[in-house]
Amino acid sequence: MSIRPYRDIQRRKCRKIYIGKVPVGGDAPITVQSMTNTVTSDVQTTIAQVKALEQAGADIVRVSCPDQDSALALKEIVRHATAPIVADIHFHYKRAIEAAESGAACLRINPGNIGSPARVREVIKAAKDHGCSMRIGVNAGSLERDLLERYGEPCPEALVESALNHAKILEDNDFFEFKISCKASDVFLAVAAYQQLAEACDYPLHLGITEAGGLRSGTVKSSIGLGMLLWSGIGDTIRISLSADPVEEVKAGFEILKSLNLRRRGVTVISCPSCARQQFEVIKTVERLEERLAHITTPLTVSVIGCVVNGPGEARETDIGFTGGGNGTHQVYINGLTDHRLKDANIVDHLVELVEKKAAEVEARRGAPKPAPTPV
């Protein structure tokens, strides 16, 4: 469906870098990231989780490298991964060098925290030699002591100053292939810091509300913070930090981008909350429908409305529409037009079949493989 001008978001202009072959910033689509929570040196378990994240749509996957075994394990992990792998490094410069040599596409590192200028130069040389970009990752929970003493507490100005200090170290060493994040668990602090950082530099920004919480609370919290920033054009790559299965982070990330018309992946289901007017069990139908359509990656819209009050209007705006009618007979819409009627018995099966057919048609026009049918 067409996007109206009032829905357009003018994204902040910034440099473009590459995480492996994935562009970040500039005119590139906003990417969705997550992070494994396995022990990285347990290679097979980590590979399995990377694959699960890739299947969910993750563009970039980060893994932690707290020790030498983990950094060296990246070589095998990278070999099996499709998404570029970001090595999460905190203090030890040798881990960064080992990760670069093992094939990491990006190093998450704060250059000011890894020791002497000579050590910083060694890491930068390894990054250049192996085609690694970097992410400067500032966090309100781990600000430098001198900044905390000067500002008294984590604040937007302290986060931004930390980020720019680290950026200057890379710039002074003729390294510019980096993005920046300045995360906080407080929504207001994070948003204000990102707004100031967006004004202060032209590097790509990685967005996140860190330690956001559990699946429901963390998704809501992240949606509010990231939604404000993305709506104002700030942000080039995102991670939803949840105390949940990392796959849920990817799903939540795409839902946020879909809701802002910034990027679409899979089926967007538009459904009513149900009420006494409903002519079929809306909640149960939508729950089963979303589960059965999870394998579809083609961007499509499906409206499922319990009665005729809003149903026809929503159906006009979606690829496939379904509206409850009287006597157990309901109306199906295709491309906004009435198409046929349907009895109660097979609502979910029928809608899944229609969506799969529509997805196959769209992908055929693109020249892509036909999506596999969903298991019943």
C-alpha positions in Angstrom: 0.0 0.0 0.0 1.2 3.6 -0.6 2.6 5.7 2.2 1.1 9.1 2.6 3.5 12.1 2.9 2.5 12.9 6.5 3.9 9.5 7.4 7.3 10.3 6.0 10.2 10.6 8.5 13.2 12.7 7.4 16.2 10.8 8.7 19.2 12.6 10.0 22.0 12.8 7.5 25.1 11.0 8.5 28.1 9.0 7.2 27.7 5.5 6.0 29.9 2.7 7.3 29.8 -1.1 6.8 29.4 -3.9 9.3 30.7 -6.6 7.0 28.6 -6.2 3.9 25.7 -4.6 5.8 25.6 -0.8 5.4 24.7 1.4 8.4 23.9 5.1 8.2 23.6 7.3 5.1 20.7 6.1 3.0 20.8 2.5 4.2 17.8 0.9 5.8 17.7 1.0 9.6 19.2 -2.4 10.8 18.0 -4.6 13.6 20.5 -6.2 15.9 20.6 -8.6 18.8 23.2 -10.3 21.0 23.8 -14.0 21.9 23.5 -14.9 25.5 25.4 -18.2 25.2 28.9 -18.9 26.4 30.8 -17.9 23.2 33.4 -20.6 23.6 30.6 -23.1 23.4 30.8 -22.8 19.6 27.9 -25.1 18.5 25.4 -23.6 21.0 26.4 -20.1 20.0 26.2 -20.9 16.3 22.7 -22.3 16.8 21.6 -19.1 18.5 23.1 -17.0 15.8 21.1 -19.0 13.2 17.9 -18.5 15.2 18.5 -14.8 15.3 19.2 -14.7 11.5 16.0 -16.6 10.9 14.1 -14.0 12.9 15.6 -11.4 10.6 18.6 -10.0 12.6 20.8 -8.0 10.3 23.7 -8.0 12.7 24.6 -10.2 15.7 26.8 -9.3 18.6 28.7 -11.9 20.7 30.6 -11.3 23.9 34.4 -11.9 24.0 35.4 -11.7 27.6 38.3 -14.1 27.3 40.8 -15.5 24.8 38.8 -18.7 24.2 35.8 -16.7 23.2 37.7 -14.4 20.9 39.3 -17.3 19.1 36.0 -19.2 18.9 34.8 -16.4 16.6 36.7 -17.9 13.7 34.4 -20.9 13.6 31.3 -18.9 14.5 31.8 -16.4 11.7 32.4 -19.3 9.3 28.8 -20.5 9.9 27.1 -17.1 10.2 25.3 -15.2 7.5 24.9 -12.0 9.5 28.0 -10.1 10.3 29.3 -10.7 13.8 30.2 -7.9 16.2 32.7 -8.8 18.9 31.8 -7.3 22.3 35.1 -6.1 23.9 35.4 -4.1 27.1 38.9 -3.6 28.5 41.4 -6.0 27.1 43.0 -4.8 23.9 44.3 -8.3 23.0 40.8 -9.6 22.8 40.0 -7.0 20.2 43.0 -7.9 18.1 42.1 -11.6 18.4 38.5 -11.0 17.5 39.6 -9.0 14.4 41.9 -11.7 13.4 39.2 -14.3 13.9 36.9 -12.5 11.4 34.7 -10.2 13.4 33.1 -7.6 11.2 32.9 -5.0 13.9 34.4 -4.4 17.4 32.3 -2.9 20.1 34.9 -1.1 22.1 35.6 2.1 23.9 39.2 3.0 22.9 39.7 5.2 25.9 39.3 2.1 28.2 41.9 -0.2 26.7 45.1 1.3 27.9 48.0 3.3 26.4 47.9 5.1 23.1 50.2 2.3 21.8 47.6 -0.3 22.6 44.9 1.7 20.9 47.0 2.0 17.8 47.5 -1.8 17.8 43.7 -2.4 17.9 43.1 0.2 15.2 45.8 -1.4 13.0 44.2 -4.8 13.5 40.8 -3.3 12.5 42.2 -1.8 9.4 44.1 -4.9 8.4 41.0 -7.1 8.8 38.3 -4.7 7.5 36.6 -4.2 10.9 34.5 -1.3 11.8 33.9 -0.3 15.4 31.1 0.8 17.7 31.8 3.2 20.5 29.4 2.0 23.2 28.8 4.6 26.0 26.6 3.4 28.9 25.3 5.5 31.8 26.1 2.6 34.1 29.8 2.6 33.3 30.8 6.2 32.7 34.4 7.3 33.3 35.1 8.3 36.9 36.4 11.8 36.0 33.1 12.5 34.2 31.0 11.3 37.1 33.0 13.4 39.5 32.7 16.5 37.3 29.0 16.1 36.5 27.9 14.5 39.8 25.8 11.8 38.1 25.1 10.3 34.7 23.5 13.1 32.5 23.2 13.7 28.8 26.2 16.0 28.7 28.4 13.4 30.4 27.3 10.7 28.0 27.9 12.8 25.0 31.3 14.0 26.2 32.4 10.5 26.8 31.3 9.4 23.3 33.1 12.4 21.6 36.2 11.8 23.7 36.4 8.2 22.4 35.6 9.3 18.9 38.5 11.8 18.9 40.9 9.0 19.8 39.8 7.1 16.6 39.8 10.3 14.5 43.3 11.2 15.7 44.5 7.8 14.5 42.8 8.3 11.1 40.0 5.8 11.7 36.5 6.8 10.8 34.6 3.6 10.2 32.7 3.7 13.4 29.2 4.2 14.9 28.3 5.5 18.4 25.8 4.5 21.0 25.0 6.3 24.3 22.6 4.1 26.2 20.9 4.5 29.5 18.1 2.5 31.3 16.3 5.8 31.9 14.3 6.7 28.8 14.5 10.5 29.3 18.3 10.4 29.8 18.9 8.2 26.8 16.7 10.2 24.5 18.2 13.5 25.6 21.8 12.1 25.2 21.0 10.8 21.7 19.4 14.1 20.7 22.5 16.0 21.8 24.9 13.5 20.1 23.0 13.7 16.9 23.6 17.5 16.8 27.3 17.1 17.8 28.5 14.6 15.1 27.7 13.0 11.8 28.5 9.4 12.7 25.9 6.7 12.5 24.0 6.1 15.7 23.2 2.8 17.3 20.0 3.2 19.4 19.0 1.3 22.5 17.5 1.7 26.0 19.8 -0.5 27.9 18.7 -3.0 30.6 15.1 -2.2 29.5 13.5 -5.1 31.4 11.4 -8.1 30.7 9.6 -9.0 27.5 6.5 -6.8 28.0 7.9 -4.0 30.1 11.2 -3.8 28.2 9.4 -3.7 24.8 7.1 -0.9 26.0 10.0 1.1 27.4 12.1 0.6 24.3 9.2 1.5 22.1 8.7 4.8 23.8 12.4 5.8 23.8 13.4 4.5 20.4 10.1 5.6 19.0 10.7 9.3 19.9 14.2 9.2 18.4 13.3 7.3 15.2 10.2 9.5 14.7 12.5 12.6 14.8 14.9 11.0 12.2 17.6 9.8 14.7 19.0 6.3 14.5 20.6 4.0 12.0 20.7 0.7 13.8 18.8 -0.6 16.8 18.8 -3.2 19.5 15.9 -3.9 21.9 17.6 -5.0 25.2 15.3 -7.5 26.9 15.6 -10.0 29.6 14.1 -12.6 27.3 15.0 -14.9 24.4 17.2 -12.7 22.1 14.9 -13.7 19.2 12.2 -11.6 20.9 14.5 -8.6 20.6 14.6 -9.0 16.8 10.8 -9.4 16.6 10.3 -6.3 18.8 12.8 -4.3 16.7 11.0 -5.0 13.5 7.6 -4.2 15.0 8.9 -0.8 16.1 10.2 0.0 12.6 7.0 -1.3 11.0 4.9 0.9 13.2 6.8 4.0 12.0 6.8 2.9 8.3 10.6 2.9 8.5 11.0 -0.8 7.5 8.7 -3.7 6.9 9.3 -7.4 7.3 6.6 -10.0 7.5 2.9 -9.7 8.0 1.4 -6.7 9.8 -1.8 -7.7 11.4 -4.3 -4.9 12.1 -7.0 -6.2 14.5 -9.6 -4.9 16.8 -9.6 -5.5 20.6 -13.0 -7.3 20.3 -16.3 -6.3 21.9 -19.8 -7.4 22.2 -20.3 -6.7 18.4 -17.8 -9.3 17.4 -19.1 -12.0 15.1 -16.3 -14.5 15.7 -13.6 -15.0 18.4 -11.2 -12.2 17.4 -8.6 -12.6 20.1 -8.1 -16.3 19.6 -8.2 -16.0 15.8 -5.5 -13.3 15.8 -3.3 -15.2 18.2 -3.4 -18.3 16.0 -3.1 -16.3 12.8 0.1 -14.5 14.0 1.6 -17.8 15.0 0.8 -19.4 11.7 2.1 -16.5 9.7 5.4 -16.1 11.5 7.3 -17.8 8.6 6.2 -15.1 6.1 8.9 -12.5 5.6 7.2 -10.7 2.7 5.8 -7.3 3.8 2.0 -7.6 3.8 -0.9 -6.1 5.7 -3.9 -8.1 7.0 -6.8 -6.6 8.8 -9.0 -8.8 11.1 -12.0 -6.9 12.4 -14.8 -8.5 14.4 -17.7 -6.5 12.9 -18.8 -4.2 10.1 -18.3 -0.9 12.0 -14.6 -0.4 11.1 -14.0 -3.6 9.1 -14.6 -2.3 5.6 -12.6 0.9 6.2 -9.6 -1.0 7.5 -9.9 -3.6 4.7 -9.6 -0.9 2.1 -6.2 -0.1 3.4 -4.8 -3.6 3.6 -3.7 -6.3 1.3 -6.1 -8.9 2.8 -9.1 -8.0 5.0 -11.5 -10.0 7.0 -14.7 -8.6 8.6 -17.2 -10.4 10.8 -20.7 -10.6 9.5 -24.0 -12.0 10.8 -25.1 -15.7 10.9 -21.5 -16.9 10.9 -20.8 -15.6 7.4 -18.0 -13.1 7.0 -16.5 -10.9 4.3 -13.1 -11.3 2.8 -11.4 -8.5 1.0 -8.4 -8.7 -1.4 -6.5 -5.5 -2.2 -9.2 -3.4 -0.6 -12.1 -4.8 -2.6 -14.8 -7.2 -1.5 -13.9 -10.7 -2.9 -15.8 -13.5 -1.3 -17.6 -14.6 1.8 -16.5 -17.2 4.4 -18.1 -19.3 7.1 -16.8 -19.7 10.7 -15.3 -23.1 10.4 -12.0 -22.4 8.6 -11.2 -18.8 9.2 -7.5 -19.2 10.2 -6.7 -21.9 7.6 -8.3 -19.8 4.8 -6.6 -16.6 5.8 -3.2 -18.3 6.0 -3.8 -19.8 2.6 -4.6 -16.3 1.1 -1.6 -14.7 2.7 0.8 -17.4 1.5 -0.6 -17.1 -2.0 -0.3 -13.3 -1.9 3.3 -13.6 -0.6 4.2 -16.0 -3.3 2.8 -13.6 -5.9 4.8 -10.7 -4.5 8.0 -12.7 -4.3 7.5 -14.1 -7.8 7.4 -10.5 -9.1 10.7 -9.9 -7.3 12.2 -13.1 -8.6 12.6 -14.5 -5.0 12.0 -18.2 -4.0 8.4 -19.1 -3.1 7.9 -19.1 0.7 7.4 -22.6 2.3 3.8 -23.3 3.4 3.1 -23.1 7.1 2.7 -26.3 9.0 -0.9 -26.9 10.2 
